[in-house]
Amino acid sequence: MLREKSILILTAHFGEGHIQTAEALAQTFVKKGYTRVNICDLYGEAYPAMHSLAKNLLIKGFSRFGSPFYKAFYYGTDKLNYIHS
């Protein structure tokens, strides 16, 4: 007997882009006939305290005072020198 396949979409609820993408994927799988489609916020499940802190920092990063720090981090990460082994 064949078992129905399950789809598990792992995401992090940081920003609307992650949420919308996960929901769009889930809807696409359902339209294709999959009935067991689940979305899981893996980071929030594994590290609830850190998730809450990180989410609050992200929200504050879009405030007037947090914006310069967010931009420095976001645009500064591509300037880091990575060590390749």
N, CA, C and O atoms as a GROMACS GRO file, in nm:
protein
  340
    1MET      N    1   0.083  -0.118   0.000
    1MET     CA    2   0.000   0.000   0.000
    1MET      C    3   0.088   0.125   0.000
    1MET      O    4   0.182   0.133   0.078
    2LEU      N    5   0.058   0.221  -0.087
    2LEU     CA    6   0.134   0.345  -0.095
    2LEU      C    7   0.088   0.443   0.012
    2LEU      O    8  -0.032   0.460   0.035
    3ARG      N    9   0.183   0.506   0.075
    3ARG     CA   10   0.150   0.608   0.175
    3ARG      C   11   0.150   0.744   0.110
    3ARG      O   12   0.229   0.770   0.019
    4GLU      N   13   0.063   0.830   0.155
    4GLU     CA   14   0.058   0.967   0.105
    4GLU      C   15   0.183   1.042   0.151
    4GLU      O   16   0.223   1.033   0.267
    5LYS      N   17   0.243   1.114   0.060
    5LYS     CA   18   0.363   1.189   0.095
    5LYS      C   19   0.327   1.315   0.173
    5LYS      O   20   0.227   1.381   0.145
    6SER      N   21   0.411   1.346   0.270
    6SER     CA   22   0.394   1.469   0.349
    6SER      C   23   0.496   1.572   0.301
    6SER      O   24   0.608   1.539   0.263
    7ILE      N   25   0.454   1.697   0.304
    7ILE     CA   26   0.543   1.807   0.269
    7ILE      C   27   0.562   1.890   0.395
    7ILE      O   28   0.465   1.931   0.458
    8LEU      N   29   0.687   1.915   0.432
    8LEU     CA   30   0.720   1.999   0.546
    8LEU      C   31   0.802   2.117   0.494
    8LEU      O   32   0.910   2.099   0.438
    9ILE      N   33   0.751   2.235   0.514
    9ILE     CA   34   0.820   2.358   0.471
    9ILE      C   35   0.877   2.423   0.596
    9ILE      O   36   0.803   2.465   0.685
   10LEU      N   37   1.008   2.431   0.603
   10LEU     CA   38   1.076   2.493   0.717
   10LEU      C   39   1.102   2.640   0.684
   10LEU      O   40   1.148   2.673   0.575
   11THR      N   41   1.074   2.725   0.780
   11THR     CA   42   1.091   2.868   0.759
   11THR      C   43   1.126   2.935   0.890
   11THR      O   44   1.133   2.870   0.994
   12ALA      N   45   1.146   3.063   0.885
   12ALA     CA   46   1.163   3.147   1.004
   12ALA      C   47   1.073   3.268   0.985
   12ALA      O   48   1.072   3.328   0.878
   13HIS      N   49   1.000   3.302   1.086
   13HIS     CA   50   0.906   3.412   1.075
   13HIS      C   51   0.975   3.546   1.101
   13HIS      O   52   0.942   3.618   1.195
   14PHE      N   53   1.070   3.577   1.016
   14PHE     CA   54   1.139   3.705   1.021
   14PHE      C   55   1.105   3.780   0.893
   14PHE      O   56   1.166   3.757   0.789
   15GLY      N   57   1.009   3.867   0.902
   15GLY     CA   58   0.970   3.944   0.785
   15GLY      C   59   0.863   3.874   0.703
   15GLY      O   60   0.852   3.752   0.704
   16GLU      N   61   0.787   3.953   0.634
   16GLU     CA   62   0.676   3.901   0.555
   16GLU      C   63   0.724   3.815   0.438
   16GLU      O   64   0.650   3.725   0.395
   17GLY      N   65   0.842   3.838   0.386
   17GLY     CA   66   0.890   3.762   0.271
   17GLY      C   67   0.900   3.613   0.299
   17GLY      O   68   0.859   3.532   0.216
   18HIS      N   69   0.952   3.577   0.416
   18HIS     CA   70   0.965   3.436   0.453
   18HIS      C   71   0.827   3.373   0.469
   18HIS      O   72   0.804   3.261   0.422
   19ILE      N   73   0.736   3.443   0.534
   19ILE     CA   74   0.602   3.391   0.560
   19ILE      C   75   0.527   3.374   0.428
   19ILE      O   76   0.467   3.269   0.403
   20GLN      N   77   0.529   3.477   0.345
   20GLN     CA   78   0.456   3.472   0.217
   20GLN      C   79   0.511   3.362   0.126
   20GLN      O   80   0.434   3.294   0.058
   21THR      N   81   0.641   3.346   0.125
   21THR     CA   82   0.701   3.242   0.041
   21THR      C   83   0.658   3.103   0.089
   21THR      O   84   0.622   3.018   0.007
   22ALA      N   85   0.662   3.080   0.219
   22ALA     CA   86   0.621   2.951   0.274
   22ALA      C   87   0.474   2.923   0.242
   22ALA      O   88   0.438   2.812   0.204
   23GLU      N   89   0.389   3.025   0.258
   23GLU     CA   90   0.246   3.006   0.229
   23GLU      C   91   0.221   2.983   0.080
   23GLU      O   92   0.135   2.903   0.044
   24ALA      N   93   0.296   3.053  -0.006
   24ALA     CA   94   0.281   3.032  -0.150
   24ALA      C   95   0.323   2.890  -0.189
   24ALA      O   96   0.257   2.826  -0.271
   25LEU      N   97   0.431   2.843  -0.131
   25LEU     CA   98   0.474   2.705  -0.157
   25LEU      C   99   0.368   2.606  -0.111
   25LEU      O  100   0.336   2.511  -0.183
   26ALA      N  101   0.314   2.628   0.009
   26ALA     CA  102   0.212   2.538   0.062
   26ALA      C  103   0.089   2.536  -0.029
   26ALA      O  104   0.035   2.429  -0.058
   27GLN      N  105   0.045   2.652  -0.073
   27GLN     CA  106  -0.072   2.658  -0.162
   27GLN      C  107  -0.045   2.586  -0.294
   27GLN      O  108  -0.133   2.519  -0.347
   28THR      N  109   0.076   2.599  -0.344
   28THR     CA  110   0.112   2.532  -0.470
   28THR      C  111   0.107   2.380  -0.453
   28THR      O  112   0.055   2.310  -0.540
   29PHE      N  113   0.160   2.330  -0.342
   29PHE     CA  114   0.155   2.186  -0.318
   29PHE      C  115   0.011   2.136  -0.304
   29PHE      O  116  -0.023   2.029  -0.354
   30VAL      N  117  -0.072   2.213  -0.235
   30VAL     CA  118  -0.213   2.175  -0.218
   30VAL      C  119  -0.283   2.171  -0.354
   30VAL      O  120  -0.361   2.080  -0.381
   31LYS      N  121  -0.257   2.270  -0.439
   31LYS     CA  122  -0.317   2.272  -0.572
   31LYS      C  123  -0.274   2.152  -0.656
   31LYS      O  124  -0.347   2.107  -0.744
   32LYS      N  125  -0.154   2.101  -0.628
   32LYS     CA  126  -0.104   1.985  -0.701
   32LYS      C  127  -0.153   1.853  -0.642
   32LYS      O  128  -0.116   1.746  -0.690
   33GLY      N  129  -0.236   1.862  -0.538
   33GLY     CA  130  -0.298   1.741  -0.485
   33GLY      C  131  -0.242   1.690  -0.353
   33GLY      O  132  -0.294   1.592  -0.300
   34TYR      N  133  -0.141   1.753  -0.300
   34TYR     CA  134  -0.088   1.711  -0.170
   34TYR      C  135  -0.180   1.764  -0.060
   34TYR      O  136  -0.215   1.882  -0.059
   35THR      N  137  -0.218   1.678   0.031
   35THR     CA  138  -0.310   1.720   0.138
   35THR      C  139  -0.239   1.734   0.273
   35THR      O  140  -0.292   1.797   0.365
   36ARG      N  141  -0.122   1.678   0.284
   36ARG     CA  142  -0.047   1.686   0.410
   36ARG      C  143   0.070   1.782   0.393
   36ARG      O  144   0.185   1.740   0.376
   37VAL      N  145   0.040   1.912   0.398
   37VAL     CA  146   0.141   2.017   0.383
   37VAL      C  147   0.146   2.096   0.513
   37VAL      O  148   0.044   2.149   0.558
   38ASN      N  149   0.263   2.104   0.573
   38ASN     CA  150   0.281   2.175   0.700
   38ASN      C  151   0.392   2.278   0.688
   38ASN      O  152   0.494   2.255   0.624
   39ILE      N  153   0.369   2.392   0.752
   39ILE     CA  154   0.471   2.498   0.760
   39ILE      C  155   0.518   2.502   0.904
   39ILE      O  156   0.436   2.505   0.997
   40CYS      N  157   0.649   2.501   0.924
   40CYS     CA  158   0.705   2.502   1.059
   40CYS      C  159   0.809   2.612   1.071
   40CYS      O  160   0.902   2.622   0.990
   41ASP      N  161   0.792   2.695   1.172
   41ASP     CA  162   0.892   2.797   1.206
   41ASP      C  163   0.999   2.727   1.290
   41ASP      O  164   0.991   2.726   1.413
   42LEU      N  165   1.096   2.669   1.224
   42LEU     CA  166   1.195   2.585   1.291
   42LEU      C  167   1.275   2.662   1.396
   42LEU      O  168   1.298   2.612   1.506
   43TYR      N  169   1.316   2.783   1.363
   43TYR     CA  170   1.394   2.863   1.458
   43TYR      C  171   1.310   2.897   1.581
   43TYR      O  172   1.359   2.890   1.693
   44GLY      N  173   1.184   2.934   1.559
   44GLY     CA  174   1.096   2.967   1.671
   44GLY      C  175   1.066   2.847   1.759
   44GLY      O  176   1.052   2.861   1.880
   45GLU      N  177   1.057   2.730   1.698
   45GLU     CA  178   1.032   2.607   1.775
   45GLU      C  179   1.154   2.564   1.855
   45GLU      O  180   1.143   2.521   1.970
   46ALA      N  181   1.271   2.577   1.795
   46ALA     CA  182   1.393   2.529   1.859
   46ALA      C  183   1.447   2.627   1.963
   46ALA      O  184   1.500   2.585   2.066
   47TYR      N  185   1.434   2.756   1.937
   47TYR     CA  186   1.492   2.858   2.024
   47TYR      C  187   1.390   2.969   2.051
   47TYR      O  188   1.408   3.081   2.002
   48PRO      N  189   1.285   2.942   2.127
   48PRO     CA  190   1.179   3.042   2.144
   48PRO      C  191   1.227   3.173   2.206
   48PRO      O  192   1.183   3.280   2.163
   49ALA      N  193   1.314   3.168   2.304
   49ALA     CA  194   1.361   3.292   2.368
   49ALA      C  195   1.447   3.374   2.272
   49ALA      O  196   1.429   3.495   2.260
   50MET      N  197   1.539   3.308   2.204
   50MET     CA  198   1.624   3.378   2.107
   50MET      C  199   1.541   3.429   1.990
   50MET      O  200   1.568   3.537   1.937
   51HIS      N  201   1.441   3.352   1.950
   51HIS     CA  202   1.352   3.393   1.841
   51HIS      C  203   1.281   3.524   1.876
   51HIS      O  204   1.274   3.615   1.794
   52SER      N  205   1.230   3.531   1.998
   52SER     CA  206   1.159   3.650   2.042
   52SER      C  207   1.253   3.771   2.044
   52SER      O  208   1.217   3.879   1.998
   53LEU      N  209   1.372   3.753   2.097
   53LEU     CA  210   1.471   3.861   2.103
   53LEU      C  211   1.511   3.905   1.962
   53LEU      O  212   1.512   4.025   1.933
   54ALA      N  213   1.542   3.810   1.877
   54ALA     CA  214   1.585   3.843   1.740
   54ALA      C  215   1.474   3.912   1.662
   54ALA      O  216   1.500   4.005   1.585
   55LYS      N  217   1.351   3.867   1.682
   55LYS     CA  218   1.238   3.929   1.612
   55LYS      C  219   1.218   4.073   1.658
   55LYS      O  220   1.193   4.162   1.577
   56ASN      N  221   1.230   4.097   1.789
   56ASN     CA  222   1.218   4.234   1.840
   56ASN      C  223   1.331   4.323   1.788
   56ASN      O  224   1.307   4.439   1.754
   57LEU      N  225   1.451   4.270   1.782
   57LEU     CA  226   1.564   4.348   1.728
   57LEU      C  227   1.541   4.379   1.581
   57LEU      O  228   1.574   4.488   1.535
   58LEU      N  229   1.486   4.285   1.507
   58LEU     CA  230   1.457   4.308   1.366
   58LEU      C  231   1.355   4.420   1.350
   58LEU      O  232   1.372   4.509   1.266
   59ILE      N  233   1.250   4.417   1.430
   59ILE     CA  234   1.147   4.521   1.423
   59ILE      C  235   1.207   4.658   1.460
   59ILE      O  236   1.178   4.758   1.394
   60LYS      N  237   1.289   4.661   1.565
   60LYS     CA  238   1.352   4.787   1.605
   60LYS      C  239   1.451   4.835   1.499
   60LYS      O  240   1.479   4.954   1.488
   61GLY      N  241   1.503   4.742   1.421
   61GLY     CA  242   1.597   4.778   1.315
   61GLY      C  243   1.536   4.863   1.206
   61GLY      O  244   1.607   4.929   1.131
   62PHE      N  245   1.404   4.861   1.197
   62PHE     CA  246   1.337   4.942   1.096
   62PHE      C  247   1.289   5.075   1.151
   62PHE      O  248   1.226   5.153   1.079
   63SER      N  249   1.318   5.102   1.278
   63SER     CA  250   1.280   5.230   1.337
   63SER      C  251   1.378   5.338   1.290
   63SER      O  252   1.480   5.308   1.227
   64ARG      N  253   1.347   5.461   1.323
   64ARG     CA  254   1.433   5.574   1.283
   64ARG      C  255   1.574   5.560   1.339
   64ARG      O  256   1.672   5.591   1.272
   65PHE      N  257   1.582   5.514   1.463
   65PHE     CA  258   1.713   5.502   1.528
   65PHE      C  259   1.784   5.372   1.493
   65PHE      O  260   1.907   5.367   1.494
   66GLY      N  261   1.709   5.269   1.463
   66GLY     CA  262   1.771   5.140   1.433
   66GLY      C  263   1.813   5.125   1.289
   66GLY      O  264   1.897   5.041   1.257
   67SER      N  265   1.757   5.206   1.202
   67SER     CA  266   1.784   5.194   1.060
   67SER      C  267   1.932   5.202   1.024
   67SER      O  268   1.979   5.120   0.946
   68PRO      N  269   2.009   5.297   1.078
   68PRO     CA  270   2.152   5.301   1.044
   68PRO      C  271   2.227   5.174   1.085
   68PRO      O  272   2.317   5.130   1.014
   69PHE      N  273   2.190   5.116   1.200
   69PHE     CA  274   2.255   4.994   1.245
   69PHE      C  275   2.220   4.877   1.154
   69PHE      O  276   2.305   4.796   1.119
   70TYR      N  277   2.091   4.870   1.116
   70TYR     CA  278   2.047   4.764   1.026
   70TYR      C  279   2.120   4.773   0.892
   70TYR      O  280   2.170   4.673   0.840
   71LYS      N  281   2.127   4.893   0.837
   71LYS     CA  282   2.195   4.913   0.708
   71LYS      C  283   2.343   4.877   0.718
   71LYS      O  284   2.397   4.814   0.627
   72ALA      N  285   2.408   4.917   0.827
   72ALA     CA  286   2.550   4.886   0.844
   72ALA      C  287   2.571   4.736   0.848
   72ALA      O  288   2.666   4.684   0.788
   73PHE      N  289   2.485   4.664   0.920
   73PHE     CA  290   2.498   4.519   0.928
   73PHE      C  291   2.466   4.455   0.793
   73PHE      O  292   2.543   4.373   0.744
   74TYR      N  293   2.353   4.493   0.735
   74TYR     CA  294   2.307   4.430   0.610
   74TYR      C  295   2.405   4.453   0.496
   74TYR      O  296   2.442   4.360   0.425
   75TYR      N  297   2.445   4.577   0.478
   75TYR     CA  298   2.534   4.608   0.366
   75TYR      C  299   2.681   4.583   0.399
   75TYR      O  300   2.765   4.576   0.309
   76GLY      N  301   2.712   4.571   0.527
   76GLY     CA  302   2.850   4.549   0.567
   76GLY      C  303   2.894   4.405   0.562
   76GLY      O  304   3.014   4.377   0.557
   77THR      N  305   2.799   4.311   0.563
   77THR     CA  306   2.836   4.170   0.567
   77THR      C  307   2.904   4.124   0.438
   77THR      O  308   2.982   4.029   0.441
   78ASP      N  309   2.878   4.190   0.327
   78ASP     CA  310   2.944   4.149   0.203
   78ASP      C  311   3.090   4.196   0.199
   78ASP      O  312   3.164   4.157   0.109
   79LYS      N  313   3.130   4.278   0.294
   79LYS     CA  314   3.266   4.326   0.299
   79LYS      C  315   3.355   4.241   0.390
   79LYS      O  316   3.476   4.263   0.398
   80LEU      N  317   3.295   4.144   0.457
   80LEU     CA  318   3.372   4.057   0.546
   80LEU      C  319   3.463   3.966   0.464
   80LEU      O  320   3.426   3.920   0.356
   81ASN      N  321   3.580   3.940   0.516
   81ASN     CA  322   3.673   3.847   0.452
   81ASN      C  323   3.649   3.708   0.512
   81ASN      O  324   3.665   3.687   0.632
   82TYR      N  325   3.612   3.616   0.428
   82TYR     CA  326   3.587   3.480   0.473
   82TYR      C  327   3.714   3.398   0.453
   82TYR      O  328   3.786   3.413   0.353
   83ILE      N  329   3.740   3.311   0.549
   83ILE     CA  330   3.855   3.221   0.541
   83ILE      C  331   3.809   3.094   0.470
   83ILE      O  332   3.717   3.027   0.516
   84HIS      N  333   3.872   3.063   0.361
   84HIS     CA  334   3.838   2.941   0.287
   84HIS      C  335   3.942   2.835   0.316
   84HIS      O  336   4.063   2.860   0.309
   85SER      N  337   3.895   2.718   0.348
   85SER     CA  338   3.990   2.609   0.378
   85SER      C  339   4.019   2.528   0.256
   85SER      O  340   4.097   2.433   0.261
   0.00000   0.00000   0.00000
